[in-house]
């Protein structure tokens, strides 16, 4: 199913400056892996040397951090939006996603 991943300003250099990227995935984890597969330069910013999602990378489905709803196994519906939110200091959520 096709979903959109919202890319924060700090990581857009690794997605050809795109603020949103459409990918396929049935779960949040599949969608993020599809993003990293399509844009290999972003992989090292999202995953550690063991290919595990870095602990400071937060993923939101709507306004809910998926860490509280099943983590990367959280299911997605066609058309969902997942916000990629690395833990950084300063600014509000909307500031990082202005298009």
C-alpha positions as CSV (number, residue, x, y, z in Angstrom):
1,X,0.0,0.0,0.0
2,X,1.2,3.5,-0.8
3,X,2.0,5.8,2.1
4,X,3.8,9.1,2.5
5,X,6.7,9.7,4.7
6,X,7.2,13.4,5.8
7,X,10.9,14.3,5.8
8,X,12.2,17.0,8.2
9,X,14.2,19.8,6.8
10,X,17.4,18.4,8.3
11,X,17.2,15.2,6.3
12,X,15.9,16.5,3.0
13,X,19.4,16.7,1.6
14,X,19.2,12.9,1.4
15,X,15.9,12.8,-0.4
16,X,16.6,15.1,-3.3
17,X,15.2,18.0,-1.2
18,X,11.7,16.4,-1.1
19,X,9.5,17.2,1.9
20,X,7.4,14.1,1.4
21,X,8.2,10.8,-0.2
22,X,5.7,8.2,-1.3
23,X,6.7,4.6,-0.6
24,X,5.1,1.2,-0.3
25,X,4.7,-0.6,3.1
26,X,2.2,-2.5,5.2
27,X,3.8,-1.4,8.4
28,X,5.7,1.7,9.6
29,X,8.9,-0.3,9.6
30,X,8.4,-1.5,6.0
31,X,7.7,2.0,4.9
32,X,10.9,3.5,6.5
33,X,13.0,0.6,5.0
34,X,11.5,1.4,1.6
35,X,12.5,5.0,2.1
36,X,16.1,4.0,3.0
37,X,16.1,1.7,0.0
38,X,15.0,4.4,-2.4
39,X,17.4,7.0,-0.9
40,X,20.5,5.1,0.4
41,X,22.2,8.2,1.7
42,X,19.5,8.6,4.4
43,X,20.1,5.0,5.7
44,X,23.0,5.9,8.0
45,X,21.0,8.7,9.5
46,X,18.2,6.4,10.4
47,X,19.9,3.0,11.1
48,X,22.9,2.0,13.2
49,X,25.7,-0.5,12.2
50,X,23.4,-3.4,13.2
51,X,20.7,-2.1,10.8
52,X,18.5,-1.2,13.7
53,X,16.5,2.0,13.8
54,X,18.5,4.6,15.8
55,X,16.9,5.3,19.2
56,X,16.6,9.0,18.5
57,X,14.5,8.5,15.4
58,X,10.8,8.9,16.2
59,X,8.0,7.9,13.9
60,X,4.6,9.4,14.1
61,X,1.4,8.1,12.5
62,X,-0.8,11.2,12.6
63,X,0.0,12.8,15.9
64,X,0.8,9.5,17.7
65,X,4.4,8.3,18.3
66,X,4.3,4.6,17.1
67,X,6.5,3.7,20.1
68,X,3.2,3.6,22.0
69,X,1.2,1.7,19.3
70,X,3.4,-1.2,18.3
71,X,6.5,0.4,17.1
72,X,7.7,-0.4,13.6
73,X,5.1,-3.2,13.4
74,X,2.3,-0.6,13.5
75,X,0.1,-1.3,10.5
76,X,-0.6,1.3,7.8
77,X,-3.5,2.0,5.6
78,X,-3.3,3.2,2.0
79,X,-2.8,7.0,2.0
80,X,-1.4,7.2,5.6
81,X,1.3,9.8,6.4
82,X,4.2,8.9,8.7
83,X,6.3,11.8,10.0
84,X,10.0,11.0,10.5
85,X,11.1,13.0,13.6
86,X,14.7,12.8,14.7
87,X,15.1,14.0,18.3
88,X,16.7,17.5,18.0
89,X,16.6,20.5,20.1
90,X,14.6,23.6,19.2
91,X,11.6,24.4,17.1
92,X,8.2,22.9,17.0
93,X,7.0,19.9,14.9
94,X,5.4,22.1,12.3
95,X,8.6,24.1,11.9
96,X,10.5,21.0,10.7
97,X,7.9,20.1,8.1
98,X,7.1,23.4,6.3
99,X,6.8,22.6,2.6
